[in-house]
Amino acid sequence: MIKILVTGASGQMGQALQSIAHQYTDVHFIFLSSKELDISKKENIIAAFEIYKPDYCCNLAAYTNVERAEEEEALAFLVNAEGCKNLAEVCLQYDGTLIHISSDFVFDGAKNTPYTIEDTPNPINVYGASKLKGEQYIQALLVKHYIVRTSWVYSEFGHNFRNTMLNLAKTKIEINVVDDQIGCPTHATDVVCFILELILKKEKFGLYHYRGKQCGSWYDFAIAIFEEEGIKIKVNRIKSEDYLTKAKRPKYSVLG
């Protein structure tokens, strides 16, 4: 039986993985929340490896608030970059394999065709830059790794676009949603299933892209959410410049 230590277990991805963990009877999962294991402190990671002796470390801990990252750059990099460096160094020390989730926001959105793993990243916001730095640390330090870039993650768990739309629909009869940013909504459970497939099939180490099949704008995504839930609400299309944010978003971030 293989052991997988999961960081960030109380986040969206972590909860998604916990919801399906019982299906994998040949895997022993150790779920640790960010409070239980702070990846910004290397000594804490070493202590966890000494206690649990995992074969794999699945890093689902992340600073994910794109807007706030513009004001909390140091914190975003501490978690998304330095945390990855710590995990990679400890995995190297204990001969573990690291699985890490990255983001479509490592790209600038200037293309109009899907981004491949050969495309050069060029983040346009702090969050994307911190995620890219985390990737670079892992690639430089550790051969035994899987980095999985994904996009527009949603689920019934935690804070995400789907849940935000459903909450807005409780108090609004009309909302505005951007229609000129294009990406691919991806269910968190699908992402963690893909991760486990990489591990159990012992796929080649390296960088992967994984995203949902359907691509469109945030407006399209909102319409699909309300239709699926049978909610009647007026959704207006707006442009990015009409919805002011601190962080720039890529206009096109479809992953190949």
C-alpha atoms as one frame of an Amber mdcrd trajectory, in Angstrom:
protein
   0.000   0.000   0.000   1.373   3.407  -0.938   1.245   6.387   1.406   0.260
   9.833   0.145   0.676  12.848   2.400  -1.819  15.529   1.332  -1.178  19.167
   2.265  -3.914  21.793   2.241  -6.496  19.141   3.018  -9.187  21.595   4.110
  -9.158  23.562   0.853 -11.309  22.968  -2.209  -8.990  20.395  -3.793  -8.311
  18.730  -0.462 -11.998  18.309   0.283 -12.575  16.943  -3.212  -9.845  14.355
  -2.684 -11.209  13.395   0.721 -14.645  12.839  -0.824 -13.307  10.094  -3.140
 -10.410   8.710  -1.061 -12.467   5.695   0.056 -12.542   4.470  -3.557  -8.774
   3.931  -3.526  -8.352   0.966  -1.215  -4.672   0.473  -2.121  -3.754   3.989
  -0.974  -3.251   5.228   2.568  -3.932   8.969   2.651  -2.657  11.291   5.354
  -4.717  14.486   5.153  -3.214  17.560   6.828  -4.766  21.021   6.681  -2.641
  24.140   6.289  -3.055  24.737  10.016  -1.776  21.243  10.757   1.118  21.526
   8.296   2.375  24.978   7.306   4.487  24.364   4.185   6.235  27.705   4.624
   8.118  26.122   7.553  10.536  23.471   6.334  11.047  22.017   9.795   7.320
  21.212   9.981   7.478  19.304   6.704  10.498  17.334   7.914   8.617  16.440
  11.109   5.617  15.213   9.071   7.858  13.060   6.858   9.529  11.581   9.940
   6.154  10.686  11.449   4.260   9.460   8.386   7.056   8.342   6.021   5.030
   8.998   2.855   5.919   7.723  -0.611   4.234  10.733  -2.201   3.443  14.267
  -1.131   0.448  15.783  -2.887   0.620  19.550  -2.431  -2.867  21.031  -2.443
  -1.893  23.934  -0.187  -1.947  27.264  -2.008  -2.551  30.973  -1.727  -5.398
  31.340  -4.238  -6.856  34.827  -3.748  -5.846  36.459  -7.038  -7.068  39.909
  -6.027  -5.556  40.010  -2.562  -2.230  38.705  -3.855  -1.634  42.102  -5.466
  -1.485  43.569  -1.957  -0.019  40.525  -0.210   2.759  39.641  -2.634   5.152
  38.430   0.064   2.546  36.050   1.501   1.570  34.715  -1.945   5.216  33.935
  -2.732   5.812  32.486   0.751   3.128  29.857   0.201   3.104  29.314  -3.567
   6.849  29.542  -4.163   8.877  29.105  -0.971   6.446  26.433   0.223   7.085
  24.469  -2.963  10.830  24.861  -2.504  10.551  23.464   1.015   8.477  20.506
  -0.131  10.845  19.736  -3.010  13.890  19.831  -0.730  12.268  17.539   1.830
  11.050  15.116  -0.853  14.611  14.980  -2.191  15.950  14.321   1.312  13.468
  11.493   1.945  13.292  10.114  -1.620   9.638  11.101  -1.990   7.704  12.122
  -5.074   6.019  15.535  -5.132   2.723  16.243  -6.889   1.912  19.919  -7.242
  -1.054  21.844  -8.658  -0.296  24.921 -10.743  -2.388  27.312 -12.794  -3.326
  28.605 -16.229  -2.469  32.039 -14.812   1.225  31.394 -15.458   0.365  32.527
 -19.017  -0.386  36.065 -20.228  -3.419  35.228 -22.385  -1.956  36.770 -25.548
  -2.463  33.588 -27.608  -5.710  32.578 -29.250  -4.914  28.871 -29.406  -4.541
  26.503 -26.432  -1.386  26.772 -24.372   0.867  23.715 -24.433   3.545  22.639
 -21.961   6.119  23.891 -24.490   4.784  27.473 -24.376   6.813  29.990 -22.382
   4.974  31.259 -19.286   4.572  34.998 -18.805   2.314  35.777 -15.831   0.612
  39.175 -15.665  -0.357  39.166 -11.987   1.268  38.373  -8.648  -0.663  35.143
  -8.165   0.484  33.789 -11.540   4.075  34.856 -10.858   4.070  33.098  -7.485
   2.709  29.894  -9.014   5.339  29.980 -11.749   8.131  30.457  -9.217   6.867
  27.418  -7.338   7.017  25.368 -10.534  10.562  26.540 -11.194  11.755  25.601
  -7.714  10.343  22.089  -8.056  11.781  21.561 -11.539  15.221  22.753 -10.437
  15.408  20.726  -7.237  13.547  17.454  -7.763  13.417  14.907 -10.585  10.589
  12.896  -9.035   7.725  15.330  -9.503   4.426  15.862 -11.255   3.311  19.443
 -11.865  -0.297  19.677 -13.045  -1.530  22.996 -14.399  -5.279  23.354 -14.357
  -7.840  26.131 -14.773 -11.037  27.687 -13.397 -11.431  25.033 -10.709 -14.869
  24.666  -9.172 -16.784  22.224  -6.977 -19.361  22.151  -4.230 -16.545  22.810
  -1.771 -15.046  26.099  -0.626 -14.752  29.405  -2.443 -15.023  29.304  -6.237
 -16.922  30.879  -9.120 -19.754  28.340  -9.044 -20.482  28.868  -5.380 -20.151
  32.635  -5.719 -22.774  32.645  -8.495 -25.149  30.481  -6.455 -24.764  32.748
  -3.435 -25.389  35.870  -5.528 -28.540  34.301  -6.938 -29.989  34.122  -3.418
 -30.136  37.923  -3.146 -29.961  39.249  -6.722 -32.361  39.197  -9.644 -29.727
  40.471 -12.068 -25.916  40.172 -12.244 -23.099  41.252 -14.575 -20.482  38.730
 -15.701 -17.393  39.224 -17.877 -17.645  37.664 -21.331 -14.206  38.403 -22.836
 -12.018  36.158 -20.683 -11.892  32.630 -22.101 -10.922  29.482 -20.232 -12.032
  25.993 -19.273 -13.967  25.297 -16.066 -12.554  22.203 -14.382 -14.162  20.224
 -11.578 -11.885  19.711  -8.576 -12.789  16.026  -8.317 -11.693  15.450 -11.912
  -8.337  17.066 -11.158  -7.612  14.895  -8.129  -8.679  11.769 -10.030  -6.185
  12.715 -12.739  -3.471  13.178 -10.116  -4.123   9.735  -8.653  -4.063   8.241
 -12.142  -0.579   9.703 -12.703   0.608   8.155  -9.440  -0.998   4.725  -9.748
  -0.017   4.275 -13.397   3.501   5.546 -12.623   3.376   7.988 -15.505   6.479
   9.851 -16.641   7.580  12.601 -14.248   7.198  16.190 -15.406   4.707  18.859
 -16.398   1.080  18.187 -17.373  -1.964  20.220 -18.367  -5.407  19.079 -17.245
  -8.671  20.951 -17.791 -12.380  20.429 -18.384 -13.601  19.664 -21.891 -15.916
  22.660 -22.290 -14.335  26.078 -22.807 -15.972  29.495 -22.818 -16.216  32.816
 -21.019 -17.120  33.482 -17.400 -20.514  34.584 -18.762 -20.961  31.208 -20.471
 -19.967  29.448 -17.269 -22.476  31.454 -15.227 -25.290  30.655 -17.652 -24.428
  26.940 -17.494 -24.420  26.987 -13.678 -27.844  28.621 -13.447 -29.323  26.355
 -16.100 -28.042  23.258 -14.327 -29.490  24.436 -11.009 -32.771  25.590 -12.561
 -32.263  29.156 -11.334 -33.986  32.048 -13.088 -31.783  35.150 -13.031 -30.843
  37.786 -15.584 -27.158  37.636 -16.532 -25.672  40.603 -18.396 -22.527  40.416
 -20.507 -19.840  42.957 -19.644 -16.252  43.578 -20.736 -13.209  43.240 -18.495
 -12.681  47.001 -18.489 -16.177  47.429 -17.049 -15.306  45.230 -14.067 -12.374
  46.879 -12.329  -9.984  44.587 -10.467  -6.559  45.008  -8.903  -5.161  41.966
 -10.711  -4.968  41.639 -14.474  -6.463  38.450 -15.875  -5.388  36.647 -19.056
  -7.974  37.153 -21.775  -7.387  33.625 -23.095  -6.050  30.874 -20.846  -7.228
  27.653 -22.466  -4.793  24.855 -21.707  -3.899  22.354 -24.384
